[in-house]
Amino acid sequence: MSGINSSSVHNKQQPLILVADDDKRIRVFLRKLMEQEDYRVVEVNDGKQCLDAYQTIKPDIVLLDALMPVMDGFTCCKQLLQIARNNLISALATFDTDSNLNNTVISKLWERTPILMITCLDDEESVNRAFEAGATDYVTKPIHWPVLRQRLRRLLQQTQVYKQLEAANEALQHLANVDGLTELANRRRFDDYLNTQWINLAQEGFPLSMILCDIDFFKFYNDKYGHPAGDVCLQKVGAVLSLKAQKYQDLVARYGGEEFAVIMPYTPASGALHVATAIQAGIKDLQIVHDGSAVSQHVTLSMGVATVVPTWESSSSELIVLADKALYQAKAGGRDRFVSSS
């Protein structure tokens, strides 16, 4: 990127500071002092370059001059906040989460990348304007390095604590929603996702499909080969299901014991049958020996496939009932097959 200078610090574990200031003397002054603190530094000349650099390097802190040509710091700060908001909403769009975020939530998440405004404007109006634009804190020119150094350390400490809390929260969420053996979604996650997608699709009028799967004669498999082998079998079957349900909206879950489920939003009956066919072929390719099976020498699946268009007058449990009935018919019909409720 034109007009960008970066320090030559090689340790990429050190904090990365993005400095935006049109005064080269100030940039050189800040870079020299911050590199003495083992910070990595990237310099830009104006707000427009700051926006470009921010999205490329993802800094730990932004030092932003208030008065610059092309785009001033106040405008840049607002647009940085908008970038953070857009990135967050785009990420949440892939999950079953309400993306109508209020300002409190956005502000809290924005603390991941603090903005420290540098200005020669020390009046109350300018300070208020900086905070309203999204700045975390500010310092005035001429810059007093001991003050700036302490503020940088404080902001970095806060950011580090936030990241640690975020990592701990993600780990807890993972434990709460993932089956420990297969690493698929667990029953709790299945229920939450199904209910959320039911509401979404009732609003939009699109189909929702489900496949319920059961490993044929799995009790006999465990009896003959032992539970450790049974666990490996479950893991391999789960991996096939994850591979064949390829759309990012599809959710594969361990429904219970040797039962699995696939939730497929925006998928018509024809698409669900295509996935069931692919799953059946994938299980056959595993060639897991199963001498205790009455229908094959290898592990097989029985599957029930169902598709509905959700409505406000109906319930997600109706889709489960339809898929479960189809699964029962597949078992009654000889197993190693899938049956569609339609």
C-alpha positions in Angstrom: 0.0 0.0 0.0 1.3 3.4 -1.0 2.4 5.7 1.9 2.7 2.9 4.5 5.8 2.4 6.6 6.3 -0.6 8.8 8.9 -1.3 11.5 11.4 -4.1 11.1 10.6 -5.8 14.3 10.6 -9.5 13.6 8.8 -10.9 16.6 5.2 -11.2 15.4 4.0 -11.9 18.9 4.7 -8.3 20.0 1.8 -5.8 19.9 1.1 -4.2 16.5 0.4 -0.4 16.6 -1.0 1.4 13.6 0.0 5.1 13.6 -2.0 7.5 11.3 -0.5 11.1 11.2 0.3 13.4 8.4 3.3 14.8 10.3 6.3 12.7 9.4 8.3 14.0 12.4 5.6 12.8 14.8 5.4 9.4 13.1 9.2 9.0 13.3 9.2 10.1 16.9 6.4 7.7 17.9 7.9 4.8 16.0 11.3 5.2 17.6 9.9 5.3 21.1 7.4 2.4 20.6 10.1 0.2 19.0 12.1 0.7 22.1 9.1 -0.9 23.9 9.3 -3.8 21.5 6.1 -2.8 19.7 5.7 -3.4 16.0 4.7 -0.2 14.2 3.0 0.5 10.9 2.7 4.1 9.7 0.2 5.8 7.4 -0.2 9.4 6.2 -4.0 9.9 6.4 -7.3 8.5 7.4 -7.9 6.8 4.0 -4.7 4.9 4.2 -5.5 4.0 7.9 -8.7 2.3 6.8 -6.9 0.3 4.2 -4.1 -0.7 6.6 -6.5 -1.6 9.4 -8.3 -4.2 7.3 -4.9 -5.6 6.1 -2.8 -5.8 9.2 -5.5 -6.0 12.0 -3.6 -3.9 14.6 -3.8 -4.2 18.4 -4.2 -0.4 18.8 -4.8 2.5 16.4 -3.1 5.8 17.1 -5.1 8.3 15.1 -4.3 12.0 14.5 -7.5 14.1 14.6 -6.5 16.6 11.9 -5.2 15.1 8.6 -5.7 15.7 4.9 -7.9 13.5 2.7 -9.8 12.1 5.7 -9.6 13.5 9.2 -9.3 11.3 12.3 -12.9 11.8 13.4 -14.3 10.5 10.1 -11.7 7.7 10.0 -12.7 6.7 13.5 -16.3 6.4 12.6 -15.5 4.4 9.6 -13.3 2.0 11.5 -16.2 1.4 13.9 -18.4 0.8 10.9 -15.9 -1.8 9.5 -15.9 -3.5 12.9 -19.7 -3.5 12.9 -20.0 -4.9 9.4 -17.4 -7.6 10.0 -19.3 -8.7 13.1 -22.7 -8.8 11.4 -21.2 -10.8 8.5 -19.7 -13.3 10.9 -23.0 -13.6 12.9 -24.9 -14.2 9.6 -23.4 -17.7 9.5 -24.8 -18.5 12.9 -28.3 -18.8 14.4 -27.9 -15.5 16.2 -29.8 -12.3 16.2 -27.6 -9.8 14.3 -29.6 -6.7 15.4 -26.9 -5.5 17.7 -27.4 -2.5 19.9 -24.7 0.2 20.4 -23.7 -1.2 23.8 -22.8 -4.5 22.3 -20.9 -2.9 19.4 -19.0 -0.6 21.7 -18.0 -3.6 23.9 -16.8 -5.6 20.9 -15.0 -2.6 19.5 -12.7 -2.7 22.6 -10.8 -5.5 20.8 -9.1 -2.8 18.7 -8.8 0.4 20.8 -8.5 3.8 19.1 -6.3 6.4 20.8 -6.9 9.8 19.3 -4.0 12.2 19.1 -4.9 15.8 18.8 -3.8 19.4 19.5 -7.5 20.2 20.2 -7.8 20.2 24.0 -11.2 21.8 24.2 -14.2 19.9 25.6 -16.1 19.9 22.3 -13.3 18.2 20.5 -12.8 15.6 23.2 -16.6 14.8 23.1 -16.4 14.6 19.4 -13.5 12.1 19.6 -15.4 9.8 22.0 -18.6 10.1 20.0 -16.7 9.0 16.9 -15.7 5.8 18.7 -12.3 6.7 20.3 -11.3 4.7 23.3 -9.1 7.5 24.7 -7.1 10.5 23.6 -3.8 12.3 24.2 -2.9 15.9 23.2 0.0 17.4 21.3 2.8 18.0 22.2 2.9 14.3 23.0 4.2 13.5 26.5 5.7 10.1 26.0 5.5 8.8 29.6 1.7 9.5 29.5 1.3 7.9 26.1 3.3 4.8 27.1 1.2 4.2 30.2 -2.0 4.6 28.2 -0.7 2.1 25.5 0.2 -0.4 28.2 -3.2 0.0 29.9 -5.1 -0.5 26.6 -3.1 -3.5 25.7 -3.6 -5.1 29.1 -7.4 -4.6 28.7 -7.3 -6.0 25.2 -5.3 -9.1 26.4 -7.8 -9.7 29.2 -10.7 -9.4 26.8 -9.1 -11.9 24.4 -8.5 -14.4 27.3 -12.1 -14.1 28.4 -13.3 -14.5 24.8 -11.1 -17.6 24.4 -12.5 -19.1 27.6 -16.1 -18.3 26.6 -15.5 -19.9 23.2 -14.1 -23.0 24.9 -17.2 -23.2 27.2 -19.5 -22.8 24.2 -17.8 -25.6 22.4 -18.2 -27.9 25.3 -21.8 -27.0 25.7 -22.7 -27.6 22.0 -20.4 -30.3 20.7 -20.5 -34.1 21.2 -17.2 -35.1 22.8 -16.8 -38.3 20.9 -17.7 -37.4 17.3 -17.0 -33.6 17.5 -20.4 -33.1 15.9 -23.2 -30.9 17.3 -24.8 -32.4 20.3 -28.6 -32.8 21.0 -28.7 -29.4 22.7 -27.2 -27.7 19.7 -29.5 -29.7 17.4 -32.6 -28.5 19.2 -31.5 -24.8 19.3 -30.5 -24.8 15.6 -33.7 -26.5 14.5 -35.9 -24.1 16.4 -34.0 -21.1 15.1 -34.1 -22.2 11.5 -37.8 -23.0 11.8 -38.5 -19.4 12.7 -36.2 -18.0 10.0 -37.8 -20.2 7.3 -41.3 -19.5 8.5 -40.6 -15.9 7.8 -39.0 -16.5 4.4 -41.2 -19.3 3.1 -38.4 -21.7 2.2 -38.2 -25.5 2.8 -36.4 -27.2 5.7 -35.2 -30.8 5.3 -34.0 -33.3 7.8 -32.4 -36.7 7.7 -32.5 -39.0 10.7 -30.0 -41.8 10.6 -29.5 -45.0 12.6 -26.6 -47.4 12.4 -28.1 -50.8 11.6 -27.6 -53.5 14.4 -25.2 -51.3 16.2 -25.8 -53.1 19.5 -24.5 -56.3 17.9 -21.5 -54.4 16.6 -20.6 -53.3 20.1 -21.2 -56.8 21.5 -18.9 -58.4 19.0 -16.1 -55.8 18.6 -16.2 -53.9 21.9 -17.2 -50.4 22.8 -13.8 -48.8 21.8 -14.3 -50.2 18.3 -17.9 -48.9 18.4 -16.6 -45.4 19.3 -14.3 -45.5 16.3 -17.2 -46.6 14.1 -19.4 -43.7 15.3 -16.6 -41.3 14.6 -16.1 -42.6 11.0 -19.8 -42.5 10.3 -20.0 -38.9 11.7 -17.2 -37.9 9.5 -19.0 -39.2 6.4 -22.1 -37.2 7.3 -20.1 -34.0 7.8 -18.5 -34.5 4.4 -21.7 -35.1 2.5 -23.7 -32.3 4.1 -21.6 -29.6 2.5 -23.7 -26.4 2.6 -22.5 -24.1 5.3 -26.1 -23.9 6.7 -26.3 -27.7 7.1 -25.9 -29.0 10.7 -24.9 -32.5 11.4 -25.6 -33.7 15.0 -25.2 -36.8 17.1 -28.9 -37.2 17.9 -28.3 -39.9 20.5 -26.4 -43.2 20.9 -26.0 -44.5 17.3 -28.4 -42.0 15.9 -27.4 -39.0 13.8 -29.4 -36.1 12.3 -28.8 -33.7 9.5 -30.7 -30.3 9.4 -30.7 -28.7 5.9 -32.2 -25.2 5.7 -33.3 -24.0 2.2 -33.2 -27.6 0.9 -36.1 -29.1 -1.0 -37.0 -32.8 -0.9 -34.9 -33.5 -4.1 -31.8 -32.0 -2.5 -32.3 -33.9 0.8 -32.6 -37.2 -1.2 -29.4 -36.3 -3.0 -27.6 -35.9 0.3 -29.1 -39.2 1.6 -27.8 -41.0 -1.5 -24.4 -39.5 -1.0 -24.3 -40.5 2.6 -25.3 -44.1 1.8 -22.5 -44.3 -0.8 -20.0 -42.8 1.7 -20.9 -45.3 4.4 -20.6 -48.2 1.9 -17.1 -46.9 0.9 -16.0 -47.1 4.5 -16.2 -50.9 4.3 -16.4 -51.3 8.1 -16.8 -55.0 8.7 -19.9 -55.9 10.7 -20.4 -59.7 11.0 -23.3 -59.1 13.4 -25.4 -57.4 10.8 -28.4 -59.2 9.3 -28.4 -57.2 6.1 -24.7 -56.7 5.1 -21.2 -57.8 5.9 -20.4 -54.1 6.5 -21.8 -51.3 8.6 -24.9 -49.7 7.0 -27.4 -46.9 7.8 -31.2 -46.7 7.8 -32.4 -43.1 7.1 -35.6 -41.2 7.2 -35.9 -38.1 5.1 -38.5 -35.4 5.5 -39.1 -31.9 4.1 -41.6 -29.2 5.1 -42.1 -25.5 4.6 -42.2 -24.1 8.1 -45.2 -22.0 9.1 -46.2 -20.0 12.2 -49.1 -22.4 12.8 -46.8 -25.5 12.9 -44.0 -26.7 15.1 -40.4 -27.9 14.4 -41.4 -31.2 16.2 -43.6 -32.0 13.2 -40.5 -32.3 11.0 -38.9 -34.6 13.5 -42.0 -36.8 13.6 -42.1 -37.1 9.8 -38.4 -38.0 9.6 -38.7 -40.5 12.5 -41.7 -42.2 10.8 -39.7 -42.4 7.5 -36.8 -43.9 9.5 -39.1 -46.5 11.0 -40.3 -47.4 7.5 -36.7 -47.8 6.3 -36.0 -50.2 9.2 -39.2 -52.1 8.6 -38.5 -52.3 4.9 -35.2 -54.2 5.5 -32.7 -51.5 6.6 -29.7 -50.3 4.7 -31.9 -47.8 2.8 -33.5 -44.4 3.1 -37.2 -43.6 2.9 -38.7 -40.2 2.2 -41.8 -39.0 4.1 -43.1 -37.5 0.8 
